[in-house]
Amino acid sequence: MVRILEHAHLGALARGFALLGSGGGGATTMLELVLADGAGWPFDVYDIDELDPSLPCLGAAFVGSTMLLGERLPGEAPFDRLVDAAERWLGHEVPVVCSLEGGGLNGLTPLMFAGSRMVVDADLTGRAVPGLDQMSLLVDRLPGVIATCDTGAGGVMLVQTDRPVDLERVIRAATIQAGGTGGTVFAGFTVGDLLEHSIHGSTARAFELGTAFDSAAAAPLPELAAALGGRLLGHGRITAVDPDPRDPHVNAVELGGTDGQVHRLITRSETLAFVTDGRLEAAAPSIIVVLDAVTRDILEVTELALARNVVVIELAPPEWWTRRSERMRHIVPSAYGLAELDGGV
Amino acid sequence: MSEQLRLSALLAHPENGGLRVVAGPPDTAWADVVVESTEAELPVTGGERLAVLTAVPPGTPWQQDALVRRIRDRGFSALAVPAADAFGGGTRTLAARLRLTLLHVDTPMALAKACWQLLEARDALTLAYVRKVAQSIEYHADGLPDLLRHLTSSVGHGLALIDSEGVLLEAGGHLEPDVHAAIDFTPWVDVARAGSGTAASVRVDSPSREGLRIAFFGDGLSDSQLSALAVAAEVAMPAVAARILIDEVAAVNDASVSSAVLRDFVDLRGAPDPEVERRMLERGWRTTGYHLAFRMSGRTRVDTFQLLRFITGAFAAIPADSHATTSGRGVSGWLTFSEPPTPEQVESYVVALHELHLTASRSFNVATGVGSLKNGSVGLTTSLGEAADAARLAANRSATGWFVRVDGLGLGQLLLAWTSNDTFVPAARSLLAPVYDAGHDLLVTLAAYLDHESGIAATAAALGLHRNTVSTRVQRIQELLGVDMDDPEVRLALHLACRTIRL
């Protein structure tokens, strides 16, 4: 069924993707502003089965530092050169666009193409993830996927490889060269490929979550958790933020629970696990949402500062990940070298 | 197992591998201990035991949380691991919340050995203590306190020499008064407990001092530790008793040497003598500066050595450079100041010496004299002389509590005290002999006449005689003595002689 996105839905949709960001994925504010001023509302968003499976598809996302994106505003058409390069390499036009990352700001990125291409409601992660090699197409080793990205000063790079980690590392290096942030476009797959190798309906889920959140944001915590279809994991004050001795990107955020429990949120670029009194309560791919207990703001991991009073809610993981154990291997905490945190599902 | 492994006993064990309580219940006991390298090797059911892990635990807070959680879930009530003191606040809170005693240990194998000694190998524990006592005796000790320090540092527990009144000497800690009160002084070996304090004591068989005991003490020692320490005390006791005797002989010897030095110094009467100067400096006696001397002499026979020991012990309460030694039938001492003290300070020191006299009076029958503040080598001799004179006076002064200070005396009194010595009295006797032989009346008249400034009328009034009688008697006295009574020198000599004879 074609979903029609009204201009008025943008806020709720952004809130939903922020929740799916699991504490990462970047703030949606910038894209909300870009889209709010853009033309072409309302947008059509297609389900996968409404489109011809043979139609070529592309996915677009901003990569690099999401914080830098707030400082260096993206240009008017940040993906045009990347899409041109991909189409030239493939030798045909790509009429359909999907999302690369269904959490955080990139959940909204496909809408930037709404005027020129068909937006399909599918994405490659279902939540925020840090690595391009964690895209579902690459996790399932779908052949023929190429990627283009910015290299800075108008430069474009195209990568074709059978080894996903190369794609991650080369694009990461190019993004650093481009100044720390830039766009990337995946292509070389069809709508049909998305049927098996993508997470379906993230936009719909984000919209539902965002709407539920907006209506229950001021409600008591168990009620709010229930409205989101999630589980209230804990509520407490941040008493310590301990960096991991082995990986400076990893922090263990200690919460003094309201009933005396000792909670720990283990974060990297997203929240990865939640431990209460030494017992693992939740872990990636589950989506672990952190809210400010007072303002009910959806917090990113960088905002978890000492003495902040926070609420932690677990949302169900995208089912695509949990269906196969070889997929899980790419998303559970041990994928980042964090021991003893797998198995929270 | 009937014997329990108490945390307090382990903490008190001198070789517990650096055991420290990090979090959780501090007062706890276990039936047994399990030692493994990692958590995975521990038995599934802990059964309120102590788990000791030899491997360093994981470094991240959530792993430490999980370790604490799993150990507790297995039923262990305590966990000792290396590097536990680096565990964060959250993990400590969790341990307390789960009632798991979290212990840090530097050397887990040493802790395991300590547990084994306390639980199963008491003889090994006893032997270890006895061996340490033997090792400490091997080293030279400067005195009893030094010997006690050697013993305590080697055995690893506090050691005190006590009598029924209190602690005489202690090393390696402080024996609490309530533990001291709990010690029974009758039996040969005694084990005492009061609150968390514990002590194992043994009677000291010393020929010179009775009612002494030595006690090893510590907080929370278990019965097995105390009985092992009692054996250690029994082994250490002869060394302590011998040391008491040796120290006593050495002290007596030292007192007689210092007494001789002081005598030589006083005999010099301030004349410089490099040899005496050197011997005094060896004892830490400076002649430069300002000195306030005192003398405490026995009104009846006193043990001057014991008195000296008492006085030097009490010097701690006087904030000045103080010295004392035996001298004749008493003790002479002095306070030395490099800067001249103010009159107020001098007064406070005299008060302190008076206090010293009062405390000494409880145990010794003494009279005390205090000299005046004097400067330099001659001054010290003078002050010592004054103190000796004052002490001699004080011996007859019950009214002042047998305490006399030179600055508080009339000069006449002092003069009188000085004239009542052995050389002057016979001289006075022979001077007055003609009058003395002629009858008591003449002597009384002469004394009254001199007392009344050679006034006939005043003398007559004082004696209730007619002035002619007095004038006749004076004339007769003048004839008998063959002296000129108008000469002031003569009058002074006669006056003093009369006073001395009357005494």
Interface residues (C-beta under 8 A of the other chain):
Chain A: T239 A240 D242 D244 P245 R246 A252 E254 G256 G260 Q261 V262 R264 I266 A273 V275 D277 G278 R279 L280 L338 A339 E340 L341
Chain B: P58 G59 T60 P61 W62 Q63 D65 A66 L67 V68 R69 R70 G88 G89 G90 T91 T93 L94 R97 L98
